């Protein structure tokens, strides 16, 4: 059952209702019963597919019901996520700290939207999530809910109701819940079609190198297959074809995840600044995102006017920080969206990438809206650049610096060129 077919219902038992962001895993499966016991509320499980892979949504829905949920809302949001969230990030060249393509941060607002929608449909007064009190996601979920439905309350069972990992395992075993219980997985993993995030375990020692078992979306770049050349066609900043074959945004990401991932492109190991004030070591895999951003940045170099491009770099950074900090629905973010969309008017054309050994390298560009003029750029015959204009341009461009230097000299503040003798260049 998808969200579009779920009828609106109201509680008949007189109990409060809580909608829970449900992954199908141990912690959120246990949270269904745990919330009920701790608060007396009925729980509606909300599962949103943003391309994380794994189990079928119908399987997840049935597990939620088997674990005690009174209703289960599931939504296939892959196309929605790719088009309405990943594409704006691509237009903004969104790389937090110049490296991380905001993989997890991008998925939270689409999940939040479905949580708020489910709360309205099922008459819930509270939204719950499985985040801890140390991470960014608690902020993203709760600020997002506040922005869309300020009347809803927020609950975090791990943070607010002491639902630790050990408690979750014990609870699942005691109640025979249909979920695997294990303490063996050392990592915390979050993934969607835009990328994969891995943290905790031995990675918390920032001297430790990632081991092979950390990675799933990418193959070892030290042993790549033959180089793979790909041509990406963009229209107004959005990929519309791969090697001449039309694609949707979701298909473009998936295809480049496959091809760039096979070459080990998109592995990121970074100590990043979390919103809550701590530094955290994170390992990411984002082959499709990195390949697309690399291509998009180069097409902007060809098609976006210089002053607009310079200003956009600052806007891109601020946009990325807002998204990372859970401000997807903020007024400033909406205003920056308008500017970024305007800059994409002429970002149309093709970029050729060579994917090999962990790198995505641009080897060709062409665009009907290009600002690159061969006849102006060439140093060979056919040069149309009038070099006689350069002298006057330099005189005017340097005039303010010249006047400032003259004033410094008049007041004894001229640059000290030193008292040493200058050697002759005549040998």
C-alpha positions in Angstrom: 0.0 0.0 0.0 1.4 3.4 -1.0 0.7 6.7 0.6 -1.7 7.7 -2.2 -4.0 4.8 -1.4 -4.1 5.1 2.4 -7.4 6.5 3.6 -7.5 9.1 6.4 -8.4 7.6 9.7 -8.8 8.8 13.2 -8.2 6.9 16.5 -11.2 4.9 17.7 -9.6 3.9 21.0 -9.2 7.4 22.3 -5.4 6.9 22.5 -2.9 9.4 21.2 -1.2 8.5 17.9 2.5 8.7 17.0 3.9 8.4 13.5 7.3 6.8 13.5 10.0 7.1 10.8 10.4 3.4 10.2 13.4 1.7 8.5 12.5 -1.9 9.1 15.6 -2.4 11.2 16.0 -3.5 14.8 15.9 -0.1 16.5 12.8 1.3 14.8 11.0 -2.1 15.0 11.5 -2.2 18.7 10.5 1.5 19.0 7.0 0.6 17.9 6.3 -1.4 21.1 8.6 0.7 23.2 6.8 3.9 22.4 3.5 2.2 23.2 4.7 1.0 26.5 6.3 4.2 27.6 3.6 6.7 26.4 0.4 4.6 25.9 0.1 5.9 22.3 -0.7 3.9 19.2 2.1 3.9 16.6 1.8 4.3 12.8 5.0 3.2 11.0 6.1 5.3 8.1 8.6 3.8 5.6 9.9 6.0 2.8 12.0 4.5 -0.1 14.6 7.0 -1.2 16.7 4.4 -3.0 18.3 2.7 0.0 17.8 -0.7 -1.5 17.3 -3.8 0.7 13.9 -5.2 1.4 10.7 -4.7 -0.5 8.4 -2.1 0.9 5.6 -4.6 1.3 7.9 -6.8 3.5 8.8 -3.8 5.6 5.1 -2.8 5.9 4.1 -6.3 7.1 7.0 -6.3 9.7 5.8 -3.0 11.1 2.3 -4.5 11.6 3.8 -7.6 13.1 5.8 -5.5 15.6 2.6 -3.8 16.8 2.0 -0.8 14.5 -1.7 -0.1 14.1 -1.1 1.2 10.6 1.8 1.2 8.2 2.3 3.9 5.6 4.9 3.2 2.9 5.9 5.4 0.0 8.1 4.8 -3.0 9.7 8.3 -3.1 12.7 7.5 -5.3 11.7 9.6 -8.3 10.5 12.4 -6.0 13.8 12.3 -4.1 16.0 12.3 -7.2 14.0 15.1 -9.0 13.0 17.4 -6.1 16.0 17.0 -3.8 19.0 15.6 -5.6 18.7 17.9 -8.6 18.6 21.1 -6.6 21.7 19.8 -4.8 23.4 19.2 -8.2 22.5 22.7 -9.4 24.1 24.1 -6.2 27.2 21.8 -6.6 26.4 20.9 -3.0 29.6 19.7 -1.2 29.8 20.3 2.5 33.3 21.3 3.5 34.1 21.1 -0.2 33.8 17.3 -0.2 30.6 15.7 1.2 27.6 15.8 -1.2 25.1 16.0 1.8 23.9 12.4 1.2 21.9 12.0 4.5 20.9 15.6 4.8 19.1 15.5 1.4 16.9 12.6 2.3 15.6 14.0 5.6 13.2 16.6 4.2 11.5 14.2 1.9 11.0 11.8 4.8 9.8 14.6 7.0 7.2 15.6 4.3 5.8 12.1 4.3 5.8 11.9 8.1 3.8 15.1 8.3 1.4 13.8 5.6 0.9 10.5 7.5 0.3 12.4 10.7 -2.5 14.3 9.0 -4.0 11.2 7.4 -4.0 9.2 10.6 -4.8 11.8 13.2 -1.5 11.7 15.0 -0.3 14.4 17.3 3.4 13.4 17.5 6.2 12.4 15.1 9.0 10.1 16.3 12.4 9.3 14.8 15.3 7.0 15.7 18.0 9.6 16.0 20.4 10.0 19.0 21.1 13.2 20.8 24.6 13.6 19.3 23.9 13.7 15.6 22.6 16.1 13.0 19.5 14.1 12.0 17.5 14.9 15.1 17.7 18.6 14.1 16.8 17.9 10.5 13.8 15.9 11.5 12.5 18.1 14.2 13.1 21.5 12.5 11.6 20.1 9.4 8.5 19.0 11.2 8.2 22.3 12.9 8.5 24.1 9.6 5.8 22.0 7.9 3.4 21.2 10.8 4.3 23.4 13.9 1.4 21.9 15.9 3.0 18.4 15.9 5.1 17.3 18.8 8.4 15.4 18.3 9.7 12.3 20.1 13.1 10.6 19.9 12.9 7.2 21.6 16.7 6.7 21.7 17.2 10.2 23.1 14.0 10.7 25.1 12.9 7.2 26.2 16.3 5.5 26.8 16.0 3.0 24.0 19.7 2.0 23.8 21.0 -0.7 21.4 21.3 -3.3 24.2 17.8 -2.5 25.4 16.5 -2.9 21.8 18.1 -6.3 21.4 16.7 -7.5 24.8 13.3 -6.2 24.0 13.2 -7.9 20.6 14.3 -11.2 22.0 11.8 -11.0 24.9 8.9 -10.3 22.6 10.0 -12.5 19.7 9.8 -9.7 17.2 10.4 -10.7 13.6 13.7 -8.9 13.3 17.3 -10.0 13.3 19.1 -9.1 16.5 22.9 -8.9 16.5 25.7 -6.9 18.1 28.2 -7.8 15.4 27.8 -5.0 12.9 30.2 -2.3 14.1 29.0 0.4 11.7 26.1 2.9 11.6 25.1 3.1 7.9 22.7 5.4 6.1 22.2 5.1 2.4 20.0 6.3 -0.5 20.3 6.7 -4.2 22.6 9.8 -3.8 25.1 8.0 -1.7 26.1 6.0 1.4 27.3 7.1 4.8 29.3 4.9 7.2 30.4 5.9 10.7 31.2 4.5 14.2 33.0 1.4 15.1 36.8 1.4 14.6 36.3 4.4 12.3 36.0 6.6 15.4 39.7 6.4 15.8 40.6 8.8 13.0 44.1 7.2 12.5 42.5 3.9 11.4 42.2 3.5 7.6 38.8 2.1 6.3 38.9 -1.6 5.5 37.4 -3.2 2.4 34.2 -4.2 4.2 33.3 -0.6 4.8 32.5 -0.1 1.1 29.5 -1.3 -0.9 28.7 1.3 -3.6 32.2 1.4 -5.0 34.8 -1.1 -6.1 38.5 -0.8 -5.1 40.0 2.0 -7.2 43.4 0.4 -6.9 42.3 -2.3 -9.2 40.0 -0.7 -11.8 38.6 -2.1 -15.0 39.4 -0.5 -18.3 38.7 3.3 -18.4 35.0 4.1 -19.0 34.1 7.2 -21.1 30.7 8.7 -20.5 28.9 11.7 -22.1 26.4 13.4 -19.9 23.8 15.7 -21.5 22.4 18.5 -19.4 19.4 20.8 -19.9 19.3 23.8 -17.6 21.5 22.1 -15.1 19.7 18.7 -15.0 21.0 15.6 -16.7 18.7 14.4 -19.4 20.8 11.8 -21.3 23.7 9.4 -20.8 25.6 8.6 -23.9 22.7 9.9 -26.0 20.1 7.8 -24.2 17.3 9.9 -22.5 17.2 9.4 -18.7 15.2 10.7 -15.8 17.1 12.2 -12.9 16.7 8.9 -11.0 18.0 6.9 -13.9 21.0 9.3 -14.4 22.0 8.8 -10.8 21.6 5.1 -10.9 23.5 4.7 -14.1 26.4 6.7 -12.8 26.3 5.0 -9.5 26.9 1.8 -11.4 29.6 3.0 -13.8 31.5 5.4 -11.6 31.1 3.0 -8.7 32.8 0.3 -10.8 35.8 2.6 -11.1 35.9 3.4 -7.4 34.8 7.0 -7.9 33.2 8.9 -5.0 35.0 7.5 -1.9 35.3 10.2 0.8 36.9 10.0 4.2 36.4 13.2 6.2 36.3 14.6 9.7 33.4 17.0 9.4 31.9 19.7 11.6 28.5 18.6 12.9 25.8 21.1 13.6 25.7 20.0 17.3 29.3 21.3 17.7 31.4 18.1 17.6 33.7 16.8 14.9 32.9 13.4 13.5 34.8 11.0 11.3 32.6 10.0 8.3 33.2 7.7 5.4 31.0 8.2 2.3 30.4 6.6 -1.1 28.7 8.8 -3.7 29.9 7.7 -7.1 26.9 9.0 -9.1 26.8 12.3 -7.1 30.5 13.0 -7.5 30.5 12.2 -11.2 27.4 14.4 -11.8 28.7 17.3 -9.7 32.1 17.2 -11.5 30.4 17.3 -14.9 28.0 20.0 -13.8 30.7 22.3 -12.4 32.6 22.1 -15.7 29.5 22.9 -17.8 28.9 25.9 -15.5 32.5 27.0 -16.2 31.6 27.1 -19.9 28.2 28.6 -19.7 27.9 30.9 -16.7 29.1 34.5 -16.8 32.1 35.3 -14.7 30.7 37.6 -12.1 27.6 35.5 -11.7 29.8 32.4 -11.3 31.9 34.0 -8.7 28.9 35.1 -6.7 27.3 31.7 -7.1 30.2 29.9 -5.3 29.2 31.7 -2.1 25.6 31.0 -2.6 26.3 27.3 -3.3 28.2 27.1 0.0 25.5 28.8 2.0 22.8 26.7 0.4 24.8 23.5 1.3 25.3 24.6 4.9 21.6 25.3 5.2 20.7 21.9 3.9 23.3 20.2 6.1 21.9 22.1 9.1 18.3 21.0 8.6 17.0 24.2 7.1 15.6 22.8 3.8 12.2 24.5 4.4 13.7 27.9 5.5 12.9 31.2 3.9 16.6 31.8 3.1 16.9 28.4 1.4 13.9 29.2 -0.8 15.4 32.5 -1.8 18.7 30.9 -2.7 16.8 28.3 -4.7 15.4 31.1 -6.9 18.9 32.6 -7.5 20.4 29.2 -8.3 17.6 28.2 -10.7 18.1 31.5 -12.6 21.8 30.8 -13.0 21.0 27.5 -14.7 19.2 29.1 -17.6 22.0 28.4 -20.0 23.7 25.4 -18.3 22.8 23.2 -21.2 25.2 21.0 -23.2 27.4 17.9 -23.0 30.3 16.9 -20.8 32.5 14.0 -21.5 34.0 12.3 -18.4 36.7 9.6 -18.2 36.0 7.4 -15.2 39.0 5.4 -14.1 40.9 4.4 -10.9 38.8 6.5 -8.5 38.7 9.6 -10.6 36.1 11.3 -12.8 38.1 13.6 -15.2 36.5 16.0 -17.7 37.9 15.5 -21.2 35.5 17.4 -23.3 32.7 20.0 -23.3 30.3 21.4 -25.9 27.3 23.7 -25.6 25.2 25.8 -27.9 24.9 28.3 -25.0 28.7 28.4 -24.4 30.4 31.7 -23.5 33.7 30.2 -24.8 34.7 31.8 -28.1 37.4 29.9 -29.9 38.3 32.9 -32.0 38.8 35.1 -28.9 40.7 32.4 -27.0 43.1 31.2 -29.8 46.7 32.4 -30.1 46.9 31.1 -33.7 45.7 32.7 -36.9 42.1 33.7 -36.8 42.5 35.5 -33.5 39.8 38.1 -33.2 40.9 39.6 -29.9 42.1 43.1 -30.3 45.3 43.2 -28.2 45.7 47.0 -28.7 42.8 47.4 -26.2 44.9 45.7 -23.4 47.1 48.7 -22.7 44.3 51.1 -22.0 42.4 48.5 -20.0 45.4 47.9 -17.7 45.8 51.7 -17.2 42.2 52.1 -16.1 42.1 48.8 -14.1 45.3 49.8 -12.2 44.4 53.4 -11.6 43.0 53.1 -8.1 46.1 51.1 -7.0 48.4 53.7 -8.6 46.6 56.5 -6.8 46.8 54.7 -3.4 50.5 53.9 -3.9 51.2 57.6 -4.6 49.4 58.6 -1.4 51.4 56.1 0.6 54.6 57.5 -0.8 53.6 61.1 0.0 53.0 60.2 3.7 56.0 58.0 4.1 54.2 54.7 3.9 55.5 53.4 0.6 56.5 49.7 0.4 60.0 49.1 1.6 61.9 47.5 -1.3 64.9 46.8 0.9 68.4 48.4 1.0 70.3 45.5 -0.5 71.9 45.9 -3.9 70.2 44.4 -6.9 72.3 42.1 -8.9 72.7 42.8 -12.6 70.8 40.5 -14.9 73.5 40.8 -17.5 75.7 38.3 -15.8 
